[in-house]
Amino acid sequence: MVDLGGPDADRVVAVSRLADPRAAWGAEDFRRDARAEPRHALLLVSDGAVDLAAAELARIEAWDEPDGMWMCFWVVPGREADAGAVLWDAVLEHCGRHGVAGLRTSVASDRTGTLTLLTEAGFREVERMQRVVLTMSARPEPPVPPDGVVLRSLASDPPLLDQILVLDAETIPDIPGEPGVQVQIPGRAWWEEHLGNGVFDPRTVVLALTGGRAVSYTVLRRYAGRPEAADVEYTATARGWRGRGLAALVKRACHAAAWDAGVREVRAWNDLANAAMRAVNARLGYVRGPDVLQLRAEVVGKNAAPPVRPVAGTDRAS
Ligand SMILES: CC(C)(COP(=O)(O)OP(=O)(O)OC[C@H]1O[C@@H](n2cnc3c(N)ncnc32)[C@H](O)[C@@H]1OP(=O)(O)O)[C@@H](O)C(=O)NCCC(=O)NCCS
């Protein structure tokens, strides 16, 4: 049942694409996640001939919830009631074995079958995000910064990481999100891990500096499964410098750098309450898709007697 790599990771990738054409994970992404989290699992449901559902259980990065895990849950549309239910039972079983108390996941609003299944399983919506995409068909013209502002990438100036850490500490508490829940401020080790394992490409970490001080930056997250797609991990401007076009400036510079790094599609998720970030993305030509719901569920005690539902011809493969 639990597999950390090899051919099964490729089968999970295939199911993820059938369930959600926007999925960008590749087998190497799963293997990297497994190295970072001893409780990591890839679960796959098959009827013996066809793979029908898959899940990844990975560490939670954004919140300080060591008893929780992040879940990706993919079901081939129309197979939620049988394969999806078997998969959910397997998730609960894994959580029980590893003392996992809660799960977080996110699901696009157009994946209605999966949303229904997860809601019935006890997930509740804690945040709703706008999903936008910028598709680039030609290299975007790099912006000319205004007088007194200099653009740099982390590739050209690695010590700027020190200043990113300062910007993160100042700006992350300002991100609108789940009420009463603070997103973690990542430390140097987290940044170095993500720069070292290819999730962040230093060429697409772009900063705006004034007088040698970083006042705005943006960073993209890459995936092994679809190197031509990248997600905006974060964009921030120091409080005293907002409203001067700096976020738009670093993002435009990042788009050109991303093109040079092989990216053709830049995606972003923003809390519906984040008016400033949504305005920046709209101005830059990002196109809105279905919203993304952030979900949470407590799973303690739900797995005391794992009820593996009998489904004719459906089995879990490992
Ligand atoms: C979001 C953020 C990066 C914007 O930085 P910025 O440098 O001020 O952005 P810009 O000056 O380029 O553009 C701001 C845009 O938001 C608009 N805006 C600001 N506040 C707004 C509000 N309350 N309602 C509507 N629009 C608003 C501005 O009018 C401007 O749009 P325009 O250029 O079309 O006029 C900054 O506010 C920030 O760091 N927030 C905290 C971190 C965060 O939430 N990051 C995004 C999550 S990934």
The ligand as an SDF file (V2000), in Angstrom:
LIG
                    3D

 48 50  0  0  0  0  0  0  0  0999 V2000
    0.1160   42.3000   -2.0790 C   0  0  0  0  0  0  0  0  0  0  0  0
    1.3670   43.1610   -2.0630 C   0  0  0  0  0  0  0  0  0  0  0  0
    2.5500   42.3140   -2.4350 C   0  0  0  0  0  0  0  0  0  0  0  0
    1.1830   44.2680   -3.0840 C   0  0  0  0  0  0  0  0  0  0  0  0
    2.4140   44.9910   -3.1430 O   0  0  0  0  0  0  0  0  0  0  0  0
    2.5030   46.4670   -3.7650 P   0  0  0  0  0  0  0  0  0  0  0  0
    3.9300   46.7250   -4.0520 O   0  0  0  0  0  0  0  0  0  0  0  0
    1.7840   47.4170   -2.8970 O   0  0  0  0  0  0  0  0  0  0  0  0
    1.6930   46.2710   -5.1150 O   0  0  0  0  0  0  0  0  0  0  0  0
    1.5580   47.3070   -6.3190 P   0  0  0  0  0  0  0  0  0  0  0  0
    1.8740   48.6840   -5.8290 O   0  0  0  0  0  0  0  0  0  0  0  0
    2.3230   46.7760   -7.4950 O   0  0  0  0  0  0  0  0  0  0  0  0
    0.0220   47.1850   -6.6950 O   0  0  0  0  0  0  0  0  0  0  0  0
   -0.9400   47.2470   -5.7070 C   0  0  0  0  0  0  0  0  0  0  0  0
   -2.2810   47.2010   -6.3920 C   0  0  0  0  0  0  0  0  0  0  0  0
   -3.2740   46.8570   -5.4310 O   0  0  0  0  0  0  0  0  0  0  0  0
   -4.2890   47.8340   -5.4570 C   0  0  0  0  0  0  0  0  0  0  0  0
   -4.8210   47.8360   -4.1090 N   0  0  0  0  0  0  0  0  0  0  0  0
   -4.1730   48.0180   -2.9550 C   0  0  0  0  0  0  0  0  0  0  0  0
   -5.0320   47.9020   -1.9340 N   0  0  0  0  0  0  0  0  0  0  0  0
   -6.2330   47.6210   -2.4800 C   0  0  0  0  0  0  0  0  0  0  0  0
   -7.5290   47.4210   -1.9460 C   0  0  0  0  0  0  0  0  0  0  0  0
   -7.7470   47.4290   -0.6320 N   0  0  0  0  0  0  0  0  0  0  0  0
   -8.5430   47.1600   -2.7930 N   0  0  0  0  0  0  0  0  0  0  0  0
   -8.3380   47.1240   -4.1320 C   0  0  0  0  0  0  0  0  0  0  0  0
   -7.1280   47.3310   -4.6940 N   0  0  0  0  0  0  0  0  0  0  0  0
   -6.0940   47.5820   -3.8710 C   0  0  0  0  0  0  0  0  0  0  0  0
   -3.5930   49.0830   -5.8780 C   0  0  0  0  0  0  0  0  0  0  0  0
   -4.4870   50.0370   -6.3760 O   0  0  0  0  0  0  0  0  0  0  0  0
   -2.6830   48.5450   -6.9640 C   0  0  0  0  0  0  0  0  0  0  0  0
   -3.4010   48.2630   -8.1320 O   0  0  0  0  0  0  0  0  0  0  0  0
   -3.2330   49.1700   -9.4430 P   0  0  0  0  0  0  0  0  0  0  0  0
   -1.8000   49.1100   -9.7960 O   0  0  0  0  0  0  0  0  0  0  0  0
   -4.1080   48.5140  -10.4500 O   0  0  0  0  0  0  0  0  0  0  0  0
   -3.6660   50.5230   -9.0040 O   0  0  0  0  0  0  0  0  0  0  0  0
    1.5720   43.7890   -0.6670 C   0  0  0  0  0  0  0  0  0  0  0  0
    0.3750   44.4010   -0.2710 O   0  0  0  0  0  0  0  0  0  0  0  0
    2.0080   42.8040    0.4030 C   0  0  0  0  0  0  0  0  0  0  0  0
    3.1800   42.5590    0.5960 O   0  0  0  0  0  0  0  0  0  0  0  0
    1.0180   42.1890    1.1250 N   0  0  0  0  0  0  0  0  0  0  0  0
    1.3220   41.1910    2.1440 C   0  0  0  0  0  0  0  0  0  0  0  0
    1.8350   39.9050    1.5390 C   0  0  0  0  0  0  0  0  0  0  0  0
    0.8090   39.2800    0.6180 C   0  0  0  0  0  0  0  0  0  0  0  0
   -0.3920   39.2360    0.8870 O   0  0  0  0  0  0  0  0  0  0  0  0
    1.3080   38.7360   -0.5040 N   0  0  0  0  0  0  0  0  0  0  0  0
    0.4960   38.0600   -1.4760 C   0  0  0  0  0  0  0  0  0  0  0  0
    0.1590   36.6980   -1.0330 C   0  0  0  0  0  0  0  0  0  0  0  0
    0.9880   35.5670   -2.0560 S   0  0  0  0  0  0  0  0  0  0  0  0
  1  2  1  0
  2  3  1  0
  2  4  1  0
  2 36  1  0
  4  5  1  0
  5  6  1  0
  6  7  2  0
  6  8  1  0
  6  9  1  0
  9 10  1  0
 10 11  2  0
 10 12  1  0
 10 13  1  0
 13 14  1  0
 14 15  1  0
 15 16  1  0
 15 30  1  0
 16 17  1  0
 17 18  1  0
 17 28  1  0
 18 19  1  0
 18 27  1  0
 19 20  2  0
 20 21  1  0
 21 22  1  0
 21 27  2  0
 22 23  1  0
 22 24  2  0
 24 25  1  0
 25 26  2  0
 26 27  1  0
 28 29  1  0
 28 30  1  0
 30 31  1  0
 31 32  1  0
 32 33  2  0
 32 34  1  0
 32 35  1  0
 36 37  1  0
 36 38  1  0
 38 39  2  0
 38 40  1  0
 40 41  1  0
 41 42  1  0
 42 43  1  0
 43 44  2  0
 43 45  1  0
 45 46  1  0
 46 47  1  0
 47 48  1  0
M  END
$$$$
